[in-house]
Amino acid sequence: MRFTSTRNKSISVSFSQAVLDCMPDDGGLYVPFETEDLRRWVLYTDENTTFQSIAGSLTSAFIRDEFSPIICETIVSKAFKFAPEIKMLDKNLFLLELFHGPTGIHKDFGISYLVSCIETIFNLKGGRATFLDISTGELGASLAHALKGKKNIKAVLLYPKGTVRGLSDEDLFWNGGNMLPIEIDGTEEDCHAIMREIYADKTFARDAFLTVANTANIGRLLPQAFFYPFAFSRIKNKVNSSIFYSLAPGNYSNVVAGLYAWQFALPLNGFVLPETNALSTKPSGEPNLLDSIVPFKQRKPVDPSEPSNLERLENIFSANSTMMRHFIFPMPIDENEVNAAAKELFLKYNVLADRHTARAYASSKNYALSKSDEMGTTVLVARDSPALSAEFVRHTIGETPKMNENIKKSFEKIDLKRPYIKSINEVKAIIKSIK
């Protein structure tokens, strides 16, 4: 499979290039150039099909023109020592849990896969890479776990001062590890400004072999498409109605990844989401994508430090924009409905829901009320461990979720005992010093 840009269809690059040089020069985002029809394979899967097998088959479909099926299986076997879980709450409601990775966040899947892909590319072709990203904890903790023992891959992470957490002494670059945390003498927005400016210097970014570990990188986003065939394999013999996925959108990466799975012929009927300022519903019932009113040529380049995947969503429906109304269902919700949804999940199903999951459930309930006919089956997507939203859970239902030791370690603050960094030139000098 080749990859092109959301803003220039004449661009065609390999998977390796799209992952390692992840920001196209035209300011857009890399997207798949074409799709495969995997209908027979999707319908063949069942409850005995492992997540690794699903991920391996889809990886081969994505990049088989570049890597053999055996190499694709190697990428997956190294990446996934963990898997999602799906639970049946009632005959028309399932819970898809994406927090069973090492740090309790859904990002574990994408980060582990991305690191495994890059390691495999370097084993075959040589090279080195440095992730330059921003973290206030969770991204850094997940990257540290994925990078343990890896060669030729480092991570430079910008933290607002006093927010470094989830790293052990052996992770640190100056102790022989792969993580180089930098505390910026400023706010999170100051970190974003520095990262944007560094990636805007295309020559510096390429000379330093920089790439990102967030979903601006197509290699971070694609593995999120594995969640949906996995869920389908577990519920296909239990339901005989339409299937909707309900989730809190975040930066819309899970929605886009789900639509990629649909393009590969996965049966699904749509995504129900809470409304946001960026994606709401017009009075006519059509989704209202705010960014789409601005032509690509008049837009700023995609922000590598804080990407939104709405441009990829536009790209999927660019051939037929009216199709979006049949797959994307933004629903207005308020805080009272969110709190009530969290309580209902606990009282009816004994589910401790974080705020994102509660918002998703509230959206699905409002969508069901808006439909005069039977809605069908809902798969509720729980992105992160409820232990990471302990205050919300305690406030809404009066229970405190348990936090396992791995998650505790991932969020323990550490003191680097190093001076704060104040300028972009200091950050560039640190990046240049990496060998």
VMD Tcl script that draws the C-alpha trace (Angstrom):
set ca {
  {0.00 0.00 0.00}
  {1.19 3.49 -0.84}
  {0.39 6.60 1.16}
  {-0.56 10.04 -0.06}
  {-1.25 13.42 1.54}
  {-4.63 14.82 2.48}
  {-3.66 17.95 0.53}
  {-1.84 16.63 -2.53}
  {-2.87 13.38 -4.21}
  {0.17 13.43 -6.48}
  {2.30 12.47 -3.46}
  {2.93 8.73 -3.18}
  {5.28 7.35 -0.54}
  {6.03 4.00 1.06}
  {4.94 3.04 4.55}
  {8.52 3.41 5.79}
  {8.78 6.95 4.50}
  {5.36 7.91 5.85}
  {6.38 6.69 9.32}
  {9.91 8.08 9.46}
  {9.27 11.38 7.66}
  {5.78 11.70 9.02}
  {4.78 15.28 8.10}
  {4.29 15.87 4.35}
  {5.86 19.06 3.03}
  {2.46 20.33 1.87}
  {1.25 20.69 5.47}
  {-1.22 17.82 5.36}
  {-1.28 14.32 6.82}
  {-0.44 10.96 5.30}
  {-3.41 8.70 4.48}
  {-3.76 5.35 2.67}
  {-3.71 5.78 -1.11}
  {-6.00 2.82 -1.72}
  {-7.91 0.17 0.21}
  {-8.04 -3.61 0.16}
  {-11.21 -5.72 0.16}
  {-10.87 -8.06 3.14}
  {-14.52 -9.04 3.39}
  {-13.89 -12.80 3.19}
  {-11.19 -12.61 5.84}
  {-13.27 -10.40 8.16}
  {-16.26 -12.71 7.97}
  {-14.03 -15.73 8.62}
  {-12.78 -14.43 12.00}
  {-14.47 -15.55 15.21}
  {-13.96 -15.64 18.98}
  {-10.94 -17.91 18.55}
  {-9.11 -15.45 16.29}
  {-6.49 -13.75 18.41}
  {-5.85 -10.03 18.42}
  {-2.31 -10.75 17.21}
  {-3.69 -12.69 14.24}
  {-6.08 -9.86 13.34}
  {-3.29 -7.29 13.66}
  {-0.92 -9.42 11.59}
  {-3.41 -9.89 8.75}
  {-4.23 -6.20 8.59}
  {-0.56 -5.24 8.77}
  {0.13 -7.48 5.82}
  {-2.74 -5.84 3.92}
  {-1.33 -2.39 4.70}
  {2.32 -2.97 3.80}
  {2.67 -6.29 1.99}
  {4.19 -4.56 -1.04}
  {7.06 -3.49 1.21}
  {7.37 -6.30 3.77}
  {6.63 -10.02 3.59}
  {3.83 -11.58 5.66}
  {6.48 -13.10 7.94}
  {7.97 -9.65 8.64}
  {4.49 -8.27 9.28}
  {3.84 -11.05 11.79}
  {7.16 -10.21 13.46}
  {6.14 -6.56 13.85}
  {2.90 -7.59 15.51}
  {4.35 -10.31 17.75}
  {6.88 -7.84 19.17}
  {4.32 -5.08 19.57}
  {1.41 -6.86 21.21}
  {1.98 -8.85 24.36}
  {-1.45 -7.52 25.38}
  {-4.88 -7.26 23.77}
  {-8.20 -5.41 24.10}
  {-11.08 -7.02 25.94}
  {-14.77 -6.97 25.07}
  {-17.58 -7.60 27.53}
  {-21.26 -8.21 26.90}
  {-23.32 -5.90 29.14}
  {-26.68 -6.88 27.70}
  {-27.97 -8.28 24.42}
  {-27.54 -4.97 22.58}
  {-24.65 -3.39 24.48}
  {-20.97 -4.34 24.58}
  {-17.98 -2.70 26.22}
  {-14.69 -2.61 24.31}
  {-11.84 -1.99 26.77}
  {-8.63 -0.59 25.29}
  {-6.73 -0.11 28.54}
  {-5.15 -3.51 29.11}
  {-1.70 -2.46 27.96}
  {1.25 -1.77 30.26}
  {0.27 1.77 31.31}
  {-3.54 1.55 31.21}
  {-4.08 3.86 28.23}
  {-5.26 3.10 24.70}
  {-2.12 4.79 23.35}
  {-0.12 1.72 24.43}
  {-1.36 -0.10 21.32}
  {-0.39 2.55 18.80}
  {2.93 3.43 20.42}
  {4.06 -0.18 20.82}
  {3.15 -0.90 17.20}
  {4.88 2.22 15.87}
  {8.08 1.43 17.76}
  {8.01 -2.17 16.52}
  {7.56 -0.98 12.92}
  {10.49 1.41 13.13}
  {12.71 -1.18 14.81}
  {11.89 -3.67 12.03}
  {12.59 -1.10 9.31}
  {16.00 -0.38 10.84}
  {16.82 -4.07 11.24}
  {16.22 -4.53 7.51}
  {17.46 -1.25 6.07}
  {19.49 0.48 8.77}
  {18.85 3.97 10.13}
  {17.99 5.79 13.31}
  {15.14 7.95 14.56}
  {14.30 10.31 17.39}
  {10.77 10.95 18.56}
  {10.20 14.59 19.48}
  {6.93 14.97 21.34}
  {5.25 16.69 24.27}
  {4.15 14.86 27.37}
  {2.69 15.58 30.75}
  {2.99 11.95 31.73}
  {1.04 9.33 29.85}
  {2.74 9.53 26.44}
  {6.16 9.46 28.08}
  {5.30 6.48 30.28}
  {3.99 4.50 27.32}
  {6.99 5.39 25.13}
  {9.40 4.42 27.90}
  {7.86 0.97 28.10}
  {7.88 0.48 24.32}
  {11.48 1.67 23.89}
  {13.08 -0.55 26.53}
  {15.97 -2.43 24.94}
  {15.45 -0.87 21.51}
  {18.41 0.24 19.42}
  {18.69 3.34 17.24}
  {15.41 4.82 18.51}
  {15.40 7.61 21.09}
  {12.70 9.90 22.43}
  {13.11 13.57 23.32}
  {10.08 14.67 25.30}
  {9.24 18.24 26.23}
  {7.57 18.61 29.63}
  {6.30 21.75 31.33}
  {8.50 22.15 34.39}
  {7.63 19.88 37.28}
  {5.47 17.44 35.29}
  {7.88 14.60 34.44}
  {6.46 11.27 35.55}
  {6.38 7.61 34.64}
  {10.11 7.22 33.90}
  {12.60 5.07 35.78}
  {16.31 5.76 36.19}
  {17.22 3.10 33.63}
  {14.94 4.76 31.04}
  {16.93 7.99 31.10}
  {19.30 8.79 28.25}
  {22.17 9.80 30.53}
  {21.91 6.41 32.25}
  {22.05 4.47 28.97}
  {18.29 4.46 28.29}
  {16.30 5.76 25.33}
  {14.32 8.57 26.99}
  {15.62 12.15 27.08}
  {13.11 14.26 29.01}
  {13.49 18.05 28.86}
  {11.72 20.28 31.37}
  {10.78 23.57 29.74}
  {10.77 26.66 31.93}
  {7.21 27.47 30.96}
  {3.74 26.12 30.30}
  {2.46 23.32 28.11}
  {1.70 25.88 25.41}
  {5.36 26.97 25.50}
  {6.28 23.32 24.82}
  {3.89 23.24 21.86}
  {5.38 26.45 20.46}
  {8.90 25.00 20.62}
  {7.89 21.73 18.99}
  {5.99 23.50 16.19}
  {8.98 25.70 15.42}
  {11.39 22.78 15.35}
  {9.25 20.76 12.94}
  {8.72 23.87 10.81}
  {12.49 23.80 10.21}
  {12.27 20.92 7.72}
  {16.02 20.72 7.18}
  {16.78 20.44 10.88}
  {14.00 17.88 11.45}
  {15.28 15.64 8.65}
  {18.94 15.99 9.55}
  {18.07 15.00 13.12}
  {15.87 12.08 11.95}
  {12.88 13.46 13.88}
  {9.44 11.89 13.85}
  {6.43 12.02 16.16}
  {4.80 9.37 18.33}
  {1.36 10.99 18.26}
  {-1.34 10.29 15.68}
  {0.02 12.78 13.18}
  {2.17 9.75 12.39}
  {0.17 7.29 10.27}
  {2.10 4.44 11.89}
  {0.63 5.42 15.25}
  {-2.91 5.68 13.89}
  {-3.23 2.59 11.68}
  {-3.07 0.00 14.50}
  {-6.15 1.59 16.05}
  {-8.01 0.11 13.08}
  {-7.35 -3.33 14.59}
  {-9.76 -2.68 17.47}
  {-12.88 -2.90 15.32}
  {-12.32 -6.24 13.54}
  {-11.36 -7.62 16.96}
  {-14.66 -6.42 18.44}
  {-16.60 -7.74 15.46}
  {-14.99 -11.17 15.75}
  {-16.23 -11.38 19.35}
  {-19.79 -10.20 18.81}
  {-20.67 -11.38 15.27}
  {-22.29 -14.59 16.48}
  {-24.15 -12.82 19.29}
  {-25.96 -10.10 17.35}
  {-28.10 -9.94 14.23}
  {-28.61 -6.19 13.99}
  {-26.73 -3.08 12.89}
  {-23.53 -2.26 14.82}
  {-22.68 1.22 16.08}
  {-19.54 2.24 17.96}
  {-19.94 4.94 20.57}
  {-16.84 6.74 21.80}
  {-15.52 10.06 23.01}
  {-13.70 11.54 20.02}
  {-10.44 12.86 21.51}
  {-8.54 13.96 18.42}
  {-10.75 11.71 16.25}
  {-8.00 9.17 15.59}
  {-10.12 6.20 16.72}
  {-12.99 7.37 14.50}
  {-10.73 7.67 11.45}
  {-9.12 4.30 12.18}
  {-12.56 2.71 12.48}
  {-13.52 4.14 9.10}
  {-10.35 2.69 7.59}
  {-11.50 -0.67 8.95}
  {-14.91 -0.07 7.32}
  {-13.17 0.68 4.00}
  {-11.54 -2.73 4.31}
  {-15.12 -4.14 4.32}
  {-15.72 -4.37 8.07}
  {-19.48 -4.39 8.75}
  {-20.45 -1.35 10.82}
  {-23.21 1.22 10.72}
  {-21.64 4.30 12.20}
  {-19.99 6.16 15.03}
  {-21.92 7.96 17.74}
  {-19.94 10.74 19.43}
  {-20.43 13.72 21.70}
  {-20.69 16.98 19.78}
  {-17.70 19.30 19.86}
  {-17.11 22.79 18.47}
  {-15.17 21.18 15.63}
  {-17.78 18.54 14.73}
  {-21.45 19.12 15.48}
  {-24.80 18.55 13.79}
  {-26.54 20.96 11.43}
  {-30.31 21.55 11.79}
  {-30.69 19.42 8.66}
  {-29.16 16.48 10.53}
  {-25.87 16.46 8.61}
  {-22.56 16.55 10.46}
  {-21.07 20.05 10.53}
  {-17.29 19.87 10.15}
  {-16.11 23.39 10.96}
  {-12.67 23.14 9.33}
  {-14.13 22.08 5.98}
  {-15.27 25.61 5.17}
  {-11.62 26.65 4.79}
  {-9.89 25.44 1.59}
  {-6.68 23.47 2.11}
  {-4.58 26.17 0.45}
  {-5.73 28.68 3.04}
  {-5.07 26.46 6.06}
  {-2.01 26.44 8.24}
  {0.08 23.25 8.22}
  {-1.23 20.51 10.51}
  {0.15 20.98 14.02}
  {2.69 18.19 14.66}
  {2.55 18.84 18.40}
  {-1.22 18.58 18.81}
  {-2.78 16.98 15.73}
  {-6.44 16.68 14.92}
  {-7.52 13.90 12.58}
  {-10.52 15.80 11.25}
  {-8.59 16.46 8.04}
  {-8.25 12.70 7.58}
  {-12.00 12.41 8.22}
  {-12.60 14.96 5.45}
  {-10.35 12.94 3.17}
  {-12.37 9.75 3.68}
  {-15.60 11.43 2.62}
  {-14.13 13.80 0.02}
  {-15.57 11.82 -2.92}
  {-19.08 11.94 -1.45}
  {-19.47 14.37 1.44}
  {-23.16 13.46 1.98}
  {-22.06 9.96 3.01}
  {-20.73 11.40 6.25}
  {-24.25 11.82 7.57}
  {-24.76 8.04 7.31}
  {-21.67 7.17 9.38}
  {-20.96 10.02 11.81}
  {-23.55 10.95 14.44}
  {-22.48 13.81 16.75}
  {-24.88 14.16 19.68}
  {-25.31 17.12 22.05}
  {-24.89 16.16 25.71}
  {-24.50 18.09 28.95}
  {-22.66 17.41 32.19}
  {-25.78 16.19 33.99}
  {-26.27 13.56 31.29}
  {-22.62 12.54 31.54}
  {-22.85 12.06 35.31}
  {-26.15 10.17 34.96}
  {-24.58 7.92 32.32}
  {-21.68 7.06 34.63}
  {-24.10 6.19 37.42}
  {-26.25 4.03 35.13}
  {-23.24 2.09 33.88}
  {-22.30 1.33 37.46}
  {-25.76 0.51 38.79}
  {-26.92 -1.58 35.80}
  {-23.67 -3.18 34.69}
  {-21.14 -2.70 37.50}
  {-18.90 -0.72 35.13}
  {-16.64 1.97 36.55}
  {-16.62 4.51 33.74}
  {-14.17 7.33 33.31}
  {-15.47 10.63 31.94}
  {-14.71 9.72 28.31}
  {-16.66 6.45 28.54}
  {-19.53 8.18 30.33}
  {-19.70 10.82 27.58}
  {-19.78 8.09 24.95}
  {-22.59 6.27 26.76}
  {-24.59 9.49 27.19}
  {-24.22 10.13 23.45}
  {-25.44 6.64 22.58}
  {-28.49 7.06 24.81}
  {-29.36 10.38 23.18}
  {-28.88 8.88 19.73}
  {-31.22 5.99 20.61}
  {-33.84 8.50 21.78}
  {-33.55 10.37 18.49}
  {-34.31 7.24 16.46}
  {-37.87 6.07 16.00}
  {-36.75 2.58 14.98}
  {-34.54 0.04 16.74}
  {-30.97 1.35 17.04}
  {-29.33 -2.06 16.96}
  {-26.17 -3.02 18.81}
  {-23.85 -0.52 20.49}
  {-20.20 -1.16 21.20}
  {-19.13 1.32 23.87}
  {-15.43 2.13 23.61}
  {-13.55 2.62 26.89}
  {-10.20 4.17 26.00}
  {-8.35 4.42 29.30}
  {-8.36 2.78 32.71}
  {-10.93 4.26 35.12}
  {-8.11 4.40 37.67}
  {-6.71 7.34 35.71}
  {-9.96 9.25 36.32}
  {-10.33 8.34 39.98}
  {-11.68 11.75 40.98}
  {-14.46 11.66 38.37}
  {-15.40 8.09 39.28}
  {-15.43 8.90 42.99}
  {-17.50 12.03 42.39}
  {-20.14 10.32 40.23}
  {-20.62 6.96 41.91}
  {-18.80 7.16 45.24}
  {-16.38 4.34 44.43}
  {-12.61 4.52 44.04}
  {-11.26 2.38 41.18}
  {-8.26 0.20 41.95}
  {-4.96 1.09 40.35}
  {-2.56 -1.74 39.58}
  {1.16 -1.41 40.20}
  {2.10 -0.90 36.55}
  {-0.21 2.08 36.25}
  {0.99 3.49 39.59}
  {4.60 3.37 38.41}
  {3.66 4.99 35.14}
  {2.37 8.09 36.88}
  {4.85 8.60 39.70}
  {6.52 12.00 39.49}
  {10.28 12.17 39.23}
  {12.81 14.94 39.84}
  {15.34 15.08 37.02}
  {17.66 17.31 39.08}
  {18.58 19.14 35.90}
  {18.21 22.79 34.94}
  {15.07 23.94 33.18}
  {15.44 24.73 29.47}
  {14.36 28.16 28.30}
  {14.89 28.42 24.55}
  {14.40 26.54 21.31}
  {18.11 26.77 20.57}
  {18.87 24.88 23.77}
  {16.42 22.15 22.74}
  {18.00 21.93 19.28}
  {21.44 21.64 20.80}
  {20.28 18.74 22.97}
  {18.75 16.99 19.96}
  {21.99 17.45 17.98}
  {23.96 15.83 20.80}
  {22.09 12.52 20.42}
  {24.13 9.77 18.77}
}
mol new
graphics top color blue
foreach p $ca { graphics top sphere $p radius 0.5 }
foreach p [lrange $ca 0 end-1] q [lrange $ca 1 end] { graphics top cylinder $p $q radius 0.2 }
display resetview
